[in-house]
Amino acid sequence: MLESLERLLAKGNDNALLRFGLGKGHLDAGDAARAVEHLERCVGFDPGYSAAWKLLGKAYLAQRNPEAARRAWQQGLAAAQTHGDKQAEKEMAVFLKKLDKQAPPA
């Protein structure tokens, strides 16, 4: 599946949905760096794409970058609230709470 999505991209097809698919595919394959690259482009195309923000946070966390994950989830939470995406809103709120529990006290 990733190969066919990469071919579409190579042909010049570039949009939020394609980048989301590539980001998810790379994240599922364990390549968080490539996932971040594609998911950042995805939210660049569509800043309101709450599912992409959610995955972007997960990709950053997989790279051991909790602050970048926090920023992504905060932006995703705002996007989800704006678009009425209650499920994504709940999930990212939980992810942020988990990060807060893991953070060392200041």
Backbone as a printed PyTorch tensor [residue, N CA C, xyz], in Angstrom:
tensor([[[  0.8120,  -1.1900,   0.0000],
         [  0.0000,   0.0000,   0.0000],
         [  0.8630,   1.2650,   0.0000]],

        [[  1.9030,   1.2850,   0.8350],
         [  2.7800,   2.4480,   0.8720],
         [  3.4050,   2.7240,  -0.4910]],

        [[  3.7760,   1.6600,  -1.1680],
         [  4.4040,   1.8350,  -2.4790],
         [  3.4680,   2.5270,  -3.4560]],

        [[  2.1940,   2.1480,  -3.4630],
         [  1.2560,   2.7720,  -4.3880],
         [  1.0150,   4.2400,  -4.0230]],

        [[  0.9860,   4.5460,  -2.7170],
         [  0.8320,   5.9380,  -2.2950],
         [  2.0640,   6.7550,  -2.6680]],

        [[  3.2400,   6.1670,  -2.5060],
         [  4.4750,   6.8560,  -2.8940],
         [  4.4980,   7.1270,  -4.4040]],

        [[  3.9820,   6.1870,  -5.1930],
         [  3.9240,   6.3890,  -6.6440],
         [  2.9910,   7.5510,  -6.9860]],

        [[  1.8560,   7.6320,  -6.3010],
         [  0.9390,   8.7560,  -6.5320],
         [  1.6270,  10.0850,  -6.2360]],

        [[  2.3670,  10.1230,  -5.1630],
         [  3.0770,  11.3370,  -4.7910],
         [  4.1290,  11.6800,  -5.8420]],

        [[  4.8430,  10.6650,  -6.3120],
         [  5.8850,  10.8790,  -7.3210],
         [  5.2920,  11.4000,  -8.6320]],

        [[  4.0390,  11.0410,  -8.9150],
         [  3.3790,  11.5120, -10.1340],
         [  2.8820,  12.9490, -10.0080]],

        [[  3.0390,  13.5240,  -8.8210],
         [  2.6260,  14.9120,  -8.6460],
         [  1.3080,  15.0880,  -7.9220]],

        [[  0.6790,  13.9870,  -7.5410],
         [ -0.5440,  14.0840,  -6.7380],
         [ -0.1240,  14.3720,  -5.3030]],

        [[ -0.4970,  15.5210,  -4.7890],
         [ -0.0980,  15.8720,  -3.4340],
         [ -1.2550,  16.5940,  -2.7710]],

        [[ -1.7820,  15.9850,  -1.7290],
         [ -2.8960,  16.5870,  -1.0050],
         [ -2.9220,  16.0370,   0.4210]],

        [[ -3.8060,  16.5840,   1.2190],
         [ -3.8630,  16.2030,   2.6360],
         [ -4.1720,  14.7180,   2.8110]],

        [[ -5.1210,  14.2000,   2.0550],
         [ -5.5060,  12.7960,   2.2260],
         [ -4.3560,  11.8530,   1.8720]],

        [[ -3.6490,  12.1470,   0.7910],
         [ -2.5070,  11.3140,   0.4020],
         [ -1.4180,  11.3760,   1.4690]],

        [[ -1.1280,  12.5720,   1.9600],
         [ -0.1000,  12.7120,   2.9940],
         [ -0.5180,  12.0160,   4.2880]],

        [[ -1.8110,  12.0610,   4.6120],
         [ -2.2960,  11.3600,   5.7990],
         [ -2.0510,   9.8580,   5.6450]],

        [[ -2.4170,   9.3150,   4.4950],
         [ -2.2100,   7.8850,   4.2390],
         [ -0.7450,   7.4890,   4.3160]],

        [[  0.1260,   8.3310,   3.7560],
         [  1.5580,   8.0550,   3.8220],
         [  2.0660,   8.1450,   5.2570]],

        [[  1.6100,   9.1530,   5.9770],
         [  2.0330,   9.3000,   7.3770],
         [  1.6030,   8.1170,   8.2130]],

        [[  0.3390,   7.7130,   8.0570],
         [ -0.1680,   6.5720,   8.8210],
         [  0.5800,   5.3000,   8.4460]],

        [[  0.7990,   5.1160,   7.1650],
         [  1.5120,   3.9220,   6.7040],
         [  2.9250,   3.8390,   7.2640]],

        [[  3.6370,   4.9520,   7.2370],
         [  5.0060,   4.9490,   7.7650],
         [  5.0120,   4.7720,   9.2840]],

        [[  4.0400,   5.3880,   9.9600],
         [  3.9670,   5.2160,  11.4120],
         [  3.6850,   3.7580,  11.7560]],

        [[  2.7460,   3.1520,  11.0450],
         [  2.4300,   1.7350,  11.2630],
         [  3.6280,   0.8320,  10.9740]],

        [[  4.4730,   1.2550,  10.0230],
         [  5.6600,   0.4740,   9.6610],
         [  6.8350,   0.7420,  10.6030]],

        [[  6.6510,   1.6580,  11.5520],
         [  7.6970,   1.9290,  12.5250],
         [  8.6800,   3.0110,  12.1150]],

        [[  8.3650,   3.7410,  11.0530],
         [  9.2500,   4.8150,  10.5880],
         [  8.6490,   6.1600,  10.9870]],

        [[  8.8820,   6.5320,  12.2520],
         [  8.2740,   7.7520,  12.7910],
         [  8.7880,   9.0070,  12.0840]],

        [[ 10.0520,   9.0120,  11.6860],
         [ 10.6120,  10.1980,  11.0300],
         [  9.8930,  10.4880,   9.7140]],

        [[  9.6860,   9.4600,   8.9050],
         [  8.9570,   9.6540,   7.6340],
         [  7.5010,   9.9960,   7.9040]],

        [[  6.9290,   9.4060,   8.9480],
         [  5.5400,   9.7210,   9.3100],
         [  5.4130,  11.1970,   9.6510]],

        [[  6.3380,  11.7110,  10.4560],
         [  6.3060,  13.1350,  10.8210],
         [  6.3710,  14.0000,   9.5760]],

        [[  7.2650,  13.6660,   8.6720],
         [  7.4270,  14.4420,   7.4340],
         [  6.0950,  14.5500,   6.6870]],

        [[  5.4310,  13.4270,   6.4860],
         [  4.1790,  13.4240,   5.7210],
         [  3.0280,  14.0600,   6.4990]],

        [[  2.9690,  13.8060,   7.7900],
         [  1.8650,  14.3620,   8.5830],
         [  1.9960,  15.8720,   8.7510]],

        [[  3.2190,  16.3730,   8.8250],
         [  3.4010,  17.8270,   8.8630],
         [  2.9140,  18.4580,   7.5630]],

        [[  3.1990,  17.8070,   6.4550],
         [  2.7010,  18.3140,   5.1630],
         [  1.1790,  18.2370,   5.1160]],

        [[  0.6270,  17.1730,   5.6760],
         [ -0.8250,  16.9950,   5.7040],
         [ -1.5020,  18.1600,   6.4250]],

        [[ -1.0340,  18.4730,   7.6320],
         [ -1.6650,  19.5650,   8.3780],
         [ -1.3250,  20.9190,   7.7690]],

        [[ -0.2650,  20.9690,   6.9810],
         [  0.0190,  22.1830,   6.2090],
         [ -1.0470,  22.4150,   5.1510]],

        [[ -1.4770,  21.3370,   4.5060],
         [ -2.5680,  21.4240,   3.5290],
         [ -3.8920,  21.7440,   4.2160]],

        [[ -4.1380,  21.0880,   5.3460],
         [ -5.4250,  21.2310,   6.0370],
         [ -5.2070,  21.3140,   7.5490]],

        [[ -5.0490,  22.5280,   8.0870],
         [ -4.8100,  22.6860,   9.5230],
         [ -5.9740,  22.2160,  10.3970]],

        [[ -7.1270,  21.9780,   9.8130],
         [ -8.2780,  21.5040,  10.5640],
         [ -8.4140,  19.9940,  10.6030]],

        [[ -7.4410,  19.2750,  10.0680],
         [ -7.4920,  17.8070,   9.9490],
         [ -7.0920,  17.2010,  11.3000]],

        [[ -8.0530,  17.0800,  12.2010],
         [ -7.7630,  16.6580,  13.5770],
         [ -7.1440,  15.2590,  13.6480]],

        [[ -7.5560,  14.3450,  12.7900],
         [ -6.9760,  12.9970,  12.8120],
         [ -5.4910,  13.0380,  12.4650]],

        [[ -5.1070,  13.9530,  11.5970],
         [ -3.6910,  14.0780,  11.2400],
         [ -2.8910,  14.6360,  12.4110]],

        [[ -3.4460,  15.6050,  13.1190],
         [ -2.7720,  16.1370,  14.3080],
         [ -2.5790,  15.0320,  15.3450]],

        [[ -3.6020,  14.1950,  15.4950],
         [ -3.5310,  13.0960,  16.4660],
         [ -2.3780,  12.1500,  16.1150]],

        [[ -2.2900,  11.7630,  14.8400],
         [ -1.2070,  10.8650,  14.4260],
         [  0.1470,  11.5540,  14.4840]],

        [[  0.1800,  12.8510,  14.1600],
         [  1.4350,  13.5900,  14.2200],
         [  1.9720,  13.5730,  15.6510]],

        [[  1.1080,  13.7690,  16.6170],
         [  1.5340,  13.6850,  18.0130],
         [  2.0860,  12.3180,  18.3520]],

        [[  1.4310,  11.2760,  17.8710],
         [  1.9090,   9.9090,  18.1270],
         [  3.2820,   9.6860,  17.4790]],

        [[  3.4600,  10.2320,  16.2710],
         [  4.7460,  10.0740,  15.5790],
         [  5.8530,  10.8020,  16.3370]],

        [[  5.5520,  12.0010,  16.8180],
         [  6.5470,  12.7180,  17.6190],
         [  6.8770,  11.9470,  18.8960]],

        [[  5.8660,  11.3900,  19.5270],
         [  6.1010,  10.6240,  20.7450],
         [  6.9720,   9.4020,  20.4470]],

        [[  6.7400,   8.7690,  19.3030],
         [  7.5640,   7.6270,  18.8980],
         [  9.0180,   8.0380,  18.6890]],

        [[  9.2400,   9.3050,  18.3810],
         [ 10.6010,   9.8270,  18.2290],
         [ 11.1660,  10.3220,  19.5630]],

        [[ 10.4380,  10.0830,  20.6180],
         [ 10.8290,  10.5330,  21.9670],
         [ 10.9210,  12.0580,  22.0360]],

        [[  9.9180,  12.7120,  21.4530],
         [  9.8480,  14.1650,  21.4680],
         [  8.4940,  14.5670,  22.0630]],

        [[  8.3490,  14.4490,  23.3890],
         [  7.0460,  14.7030,  24.0050],
         [  6.5690,  16.1490,  23.8820]],

        [[  7.4880,  17.1010,  23.8120],
         [  7.0490,  18.4970,  23.6880],
         [  6.4480,  18.7660,  22.3160]],

        [[  7.0300,  18.1820,  21.2680],
         [  6.4540,  18.3220,  19.9350],
         [  5.1070,  17.5980,  19.8790]],

        [[  5.0200,  16.4510,  20.5430],
         [  3.7460,  15.7250,  20.5950],
         [  2.6960,  16.5800,  21.2890]],

        [[  3.0780,  17.2230,  22.3800],
         [  2.1470,  18.0880,  23.1110],
         [  1.6330,  19.2210,  22.2020]],

        [[  2.5530,  19.8570,  21.4920],
         [  2.1440,  20.9530,  20.5960],
         [  1.1860,  20.4590,  19.5200]],

        [[  1.4920,  19.2960,  18.9430],
         [  0.6270,  18.7420,  17.8940],
         [ -0.7580,  18.4380,  18.4550]],

        [[ -0.8100,  17.8140,  19.6270],
         [ -2.1100,  17.4690,  20.2070],
         [ -2.8820,  18.7040,  20.6410]],

        [[ -2.1810,  19.7370,  21.0970],
         [ -2.8780,  20.9730,  21.4540],
         [ -3.4990,  21.6130,  20.2170]],

        [[ -2.7440,  21.6210,  19.1180],
         [ -3.2960,  22.1640,  17.8700],
         [ -4.4250,  21.2790,  17.3620]],

        [[ -4.2610,  19.9810,  17.4920],
         [ -5.3000,  19.0480,  17.0740],
         [ -6.5560,  19.1850,  17.9030]],

        [[ -6.3910,  19.4160,  19.1910],
         [ -7.5290,  19.6220,  20.0830],
         [ -8.3090,  20.8580,  19.6570]],

        [[ -7.6000,  21.9250,  19.3560],
         [ -8.2600,  23.1550,  18.8870],
         [ -8.9880,  22.9050,  17.5620]],

        [[ -8.3550,  22.1670,  16.6550],
         [ -8.9870,  21.8530,  15.3640],
         [-10.2320,  21.0010,  15.5720]],

        [[-10.1360,  20.0170,  16.4530],
         [-11.2780,  19.1340,  16.7160],
         [-12.4320,  19.9170,  17.3310]],

        [[-12.1300,  20.8210,  18.2420],
         [-13.1780,  21.6340,  18.8610],
         [-13.8470,  22.5390,  17.8280]],

        [[-13.0530,  23.1180,  16.9510],
         [-13.5800,  23.9960,  15.9090],
         [-14.5060,  23.2440,  14.9620]],

        [[-14.1550,  22.0050,  14.6490],
         [-14.9200,  21.2220,  13.6670],
         [-15.9290,  20.2760,  14.3110]],

        [[-16.0410,  20.3050,  15.6240],
         [-17.0180,  19.4490,  16.3000],
         [-16.6740,  17.9750,  16.2770]],

        [[-15.3910,  17.6510,  16.1550],
         [-14.9380,  16.2580,  16.1210],
         [-14.7260,  15.7870,  17.5580]],

        [[-15.8130,  15.3940,  18.1960],
         [-15.7910,  15.0650,  19.6210],
         [-14.8830,  13.8840,  19.9520]],

        [[-14.8620,  12.8600,  19.1010],
         [-14.0390,  11.6870,  19.3840],
         [-12.5580,  12.0430,  19.3960]],

        [[-12.1020,  12.7540,  18.3690],
         [-10.6970,  13.1590,  18.3190],
         [-10.3700,  14.0810,  19.4850]],

        [[-11.2970,  14.9560,  19.8360],
         [-11.1120,  15.8590,  20.9670],
         [-10.8800,  15.0660,  22.2560]],

        [[-11.7100,  14.0640,  22.4950],
         [-11.5660,  13.2400,  23.6990],
         [-10.2340,  12.4950,  23.7110]],

        [[ -9.8870,  11.9070,  22.5690],
         [ -8.6540,  11.1220,  22.5040],
         [ -7.4320,  11.9900,  22.7690]],

        [[ -7.3680,  13.1610,  22.1380],
         [ -6.1970,  14.0140,  22.3290],
         [ -6.1480,  14.5950,  23.7370]],

        [[ -7.2960,  14.8450,  24.3370],
         [ -7.3180,  15.3050,  25.7350],
         [ -6.7240,  14.2310,  26.6430]],

        [[ -7.0440,  12.9770,  26.3710],
         [ -6.4770,  11.8600,  27.1550],
         [ -4.9690,  11.7760,  26.9320]],

        [[ -4.5260,  11.9020,  25.6780],
         [ -3.0890,  11.8450,  25.3860],
         [ -2.3460,  12.9490,  26.1420]],

        [[ -2.9280,  14.1500,  26.1670],
         [ -2.2900,  15.2730,  26.8620],
         [ -2.2340,  15.0250,  28.3670]],

        [[ -3.2870,  14.4550,  28.9340],
         [ -3.2850,  14.1350,  30.3650],
         [ -2.2000,  13.1120,  30.6880]],

        [[ -2.0430,  12.1090,  29.8180],
         [ -0.9910,  11.1020,  30.0300],
         [  0.3830,  11.7540,  29.9810]],

        [[  0.5740,  12.6790,  29.0440],
         [  1.8510,  13.3810,  28.9830],
         [  2.1100,  14.1760,  30.2570]],

        [[  1.0650,  14.8320,  30.7670],
         [  1.2060,  15.6090,  31.9910],
         [  1.6180,  14.7240,  33.1590]],

        [[  1.0990,  13.5160,  33.2220],
         [  1.4400,  12.5900,  34.2990],
         [  2.8790,  12.0970,  34.1880]],

        [[  3.3740,  12.0040,  32.9620],
         [  4.7360,  11.5160,  32.7330],
         [  5.7820,  12.6030,  32.9250]],

        [[  5.3760,  13.8500,  32.7870],
         [  6.3180,  14.9630,  32.8640],
         [  6.8730,  15.0920,  34.2780]],

        [[  8.1710,  15.3270,  34.3940],
         [  8.7460,  15.5230,  35.7170],
         [  8.2400,  16.8400,  36.3160]],

        [[  8.0710,  16.9180,  37.6210],
         [  7.5700,  18.1550,  38.2250],
         [  8.5450,  19.3090,  37.9850]],

        [[  7.9730,  20.4700,  37.7430],
         [  8.8100,  21.6460,  37.4390],
         [  9.2730,  22.3250,  38.7020]]])
